[in-house]
Amino acid sequence: MTKREAQAWKRRWAAVNEHERKELRRTPAQEKLRQLNVLVNSARAMGWIDEAPTDMDLHRRWMRLRKKLGA
């Protein structure tokens, strides 16, 4: 791959990424929530998620993140 071909490839992918960003901005929140729900249900069906985390689980996760970020 030449330098010119690499630059052209990079420009094409930048255009694709920009198009995806615009599409995502136009997607209604209700549709995004529906898509997320489908993903979560699929993960549960495949055994990747056992059950919803408790409030304490979520609190522990946030505390670990804050500690790692030094916040």
C-alpha positions, 0 to 999 in steps of 0.5 A, a space after each residue: 500500500 502506497 502512502 497515497 492509497 493509505 491516505 485515501 483509505 483513511 479519508 474514506 473511513 473518516 467519511 464512514 465514521 462521520 456518517 455513522 455519527 450523524 446517523 446515531 445523533 438522529 436515532 431517537 432515544 427510544 430506539 437506542 433504548 430498544 436496541 440496548 434492551 435487545 443486546 442485554 436480553 441476548 446476553 442473558 439468553 447466552 448466559 453471559 449475564 446471570 442477573 441484574 446487579 444490585 445497588 451495592 454491586 453498582 456502588 462497588 463498581 463506581 468506587 473502583 472506577 473512582 479509585 482508579 481515576 483518582 477522583 
